[in-house]
Amino acid sequence: MEKDLDYYLNLDWTLVEGEDLDFEGKVYHYIEIKEIPSFVFCAKTIEKARENYKRQLKLTLMVMLESGEHIVEPGEEEDEPDWESLCP
């Protein structure tokens, strides 16, 4: 099976939803994707975030595919870092 953009867009990503305050103290809502640490989408309401995060996901996946970056899929075990080589 070819793992193209459509393949990745239809995976069951692990969404992390939350809310925070902007610089003016107003509440905004965000969606992160556990498997893609660099991904975050923000909106004024959680409903808008849920409606629109897939457009940002599509762009993120396009860049990752074009650059040949490994895309961690839902359920895929990430390799544990070799802590001894990272920490002297």
VOBA-1610 file (N, C-alpha, C; in pm, whole numbers, padded with zeros to 5 digits, always signed):
BEGIN
Met+00084-00119+00000Met+00000+00000+00000Met+00088+00125+00000Glu+00057+00217-00090Glu+00131+00342-00095Glu+00081+00435+00014Lys+00175+00488+00090Lys+00139+00579+00199Lys+00152+00723+00147Asp+00043+00768+00085Asp+00041+00902+00030Asp-00036+00996+00123Leu-00057+01117+00079Leu-00124+01217+00160Leu-00262+01170+00205Asp-00341+01112+00115Asp-00475+01064+00152Asp-00468+00957+00259Tyr-00369+00869+00249Tyr-00351+00764+00350Tyr-00335+00828+00488Tyr-00242+00924+00497Tyr-00214+00986+00626Tyr-00329+01072+00677Leu-00400+01139+00587Leu-00513+01222+00630Leu-00625+01140+00692Asn-00634+01014+00655Asn-00743+00929+00704Asn-00706+00842+00823Leu-00588+00864+00881Leu-00551+00788+01000Leu-00627+00842+01122Asp-00637+00760+01223Asp-00707+00796+01346Asp-00607+00861+01442Trp-00575+00987+01415Trp-00475+01059+01493Trp-00522+01079+01636Thr-00427+01085+01729Thr-00457+01110+01870Thr-00461+01260+01892Leu-00582+01314+01905Leu-00601+01458+01924Leu-00593+01493+02071Val-00523+01601+02100Val-00516+01655+02235Val-00577+01794+02228Glu-00690+01811+02296Glu-00761+01939+02294Glu-00737+02014+02424Gly-00729+02145+02414Gly-00712+02225+02534Gly-00748+02368+02509Glu-00732+02448+02614Glu-00757+02591+02601Glu-00651+02666+02680Asp-00629+02789+02638Asp-00529+02874+02702Asp-00573+03019+02683Leu-00493+03110+02733Leu-00522+03252+02718Leu-00423+03315+02621Asp-00474+03405+02536Asp-00384+03476+02445Asp-00320+03593+02521Phe-00244+03675+02450Phe-00171+03786+02514Phe-00263+03893+02572Glu-00388+03894+02529Glu-00484+03990+02582Glu-00573+03929+02691Gly-00544+03804+02729Gly-00621+03738+02834Gly-00749+03673+02785Lys-00768+03663+02653Lys-00887+03600+02598Lys-00861+03452+02576Val-00964+03372+02600Val-00953+03227+02586Val-00947+03188+02439Tyr-00858+03096+02406Tyr-00857+03033+02275Tyr-00845+02882+02295His-00884+02807+02195His-00882+02661+02202His-00781+02608+02102Tyr-00719+02497+02138Tyr-00620+02440+02048Tyr-00638+02289+02035Ile-00585+02238+01926Ile-00579+02094+01903Ile-00435+02061+01867Glu-00378+01968+01938Glu-00246+01914+01908Glu-00266+01770+01861Ile-00168+01718+01791Ile-00170+01577+01751Ile-00051+01511+01817Lys-00079+01413+01901Lys+00025+01347+01980Lys+00139+01294+01893Glu+00106+01236+01781Glu+00206+01173+01696Glu+00291+01274+01617Ile+00245+01399+01608Ile+00318+01502+01534Ile+00343+01617+01631Pro+00453+01611+01707Pro+00478+01711+01812Pro+00480+01855+01763Ser+00511+01878+01637Ser+00518+02016+01586Ser+00381+02070+01546Phe+00276+01990+01555Phe+00144+02032+01508Phe+00062+02094+01620Val+00005+02211+01592Val-00095+02272+01680Val-00184+02361+01594Phe-00314+02357+01623Phe-00409+02443+01552Phe-00492+02516+01657Cys-00508+02647+01641Cys-00580+02729+01739Cys-00702+02795+01675Ala-00806+02815+01757Ala-00928+02882+01713Ala-00996+02944+01835Lys-01093+03031+01809Lys-01164+03097+01918Lys-01256+03000+01994Thr-01308+02899+01925Thr-01395+02800+01991Thr-01344+02659+01958Ile-01376+02565+02045Ile-01333+02427+02020Ile-01405+02371+01898Glu-01527+02416+01874Glu-01601+02370+01756Glu-01529+02411+01627Lys-01482+02536+01623Lys-01408+02584+01506Lys-01276+02511+01491Ala-01211+02484+01602Ala-01085+02410+01596Ala-01108+02270+01539Arg-01214+02204+01584Arg-01245+02069+01534Arg-01284+02072+01386Glu-01353+02176+01345Glu-01395+02188+01205Glu-01278+02210+01110Asn-01176+02284+01157Asn-01075+02336+01065Asn-00933+02282+01081Tyr-00904+02201+01184Tyr-00766+02157+01205Tyr-00713+02072+01091Lys-00803+02004+01017Lys-00757+01914+00911Lys-00690+01989+00795Arg-00727+02114+00774Arg-00659+02192+00669Arg-00512+02213+00706Gln-00488+02246+00833Gln-00350+02263+00879Gln-00277+02129+00880Leu-00346+02022+00917Leu-00286+01889+00915Leu-00243+01852+00775Lys-00326+01883+00676Lys-00292+01852+00537Lys-00163+01922+00496Leu-00151+02050+00528Leu-00030+02125+00494Leu+00092+02069+00566Thr+00076+02036+00693Thr+00187+01980+00771Thr+00233+01848+00711Leu+00139+01761+00677Leu+00174+01631+00619Leu+00239+01647+00482Met+00192+01743+00402Met+00252+01768+00271Met+00400+01804+00286Val+00431+01891+00380Val+00571+01931+00404Val+00652+01812+00452Met+00597+01734+00544Met+00668+01617+00596Met+00696+01515+00486Leu+00598+01491+00401Leu+00616+01396+00291Leu+00720+01447+00191Glu+00712+01575+00156Glu+00806+01632+00060Glu+00950+01630+00111Ser+00966+01646+00242Ser+01101+01648+00299Ser+01152+01508+00334Gly+01066+01408+00315Gly+01107+01270+00345Gly+01112+01239+00494Glu+01049+01323+00574Glu+01048+01304+00718Glu+00963+01181+00755His+01009+01105+00855His+00932+00990+00901His+00807+01040+00974Ile+00692+00989+00937Ile+00565+01026+01000Ile+00525+00912+01094Val+00523+00943+01223Val+00483+00843+01322Val+00333+00826+01313Glu+00289+00703+01290Glu+00146+00675+01278Glu+00086+00640+01413Pro-00044+00663+01429Pro-00110+00626+01554Pro-00085+00478+01584Gly-00046+00450+01707Gly-00020+00312+01749Gly+00122+00266+01723Glu+00197+00343+01647Glu+00337+00307+01619Glu+00421+00341+01741Glu+00500+00245+01784Glu+00588+00269+01898Glu+00706+00353+01854Glu+00729+00461+01926Glu+00846+00543+01897Glu+00967+00476+01962Asp+01080+00487+01895Asp+01202+00432+01952Asp+01239+00512+02076Glu+01274+00440+02182Glu+01320+00504+02305Glu+01458+00562+02279Pro+01480+00687+02316Pro+01613+00745+02294Pro+01719+00670+02373Asp+01841+00670+02322Asp+01954+00611+02392Asp+02004+00718+02491Trp+01947+00714+02612Trp+01973+00819+02710Trp+02120+00827+02748Glu+02191+00715+02748Glu+02333+00717+02785Glu+02415+00797+02686Ser+02379+00791+02558Ser+02456+00868+02461Ser+02413+01015+02459Leu+02292+01044+02506Leu+02244+01182+02509Leu+02292+01257+02633Cys+02300+01184+02743Cys+02337+01247+02871Cys+02472+01192+02917Pro+02573+01276+02921Pro+02705+01228+02963Pro+02710+01197+03110
//
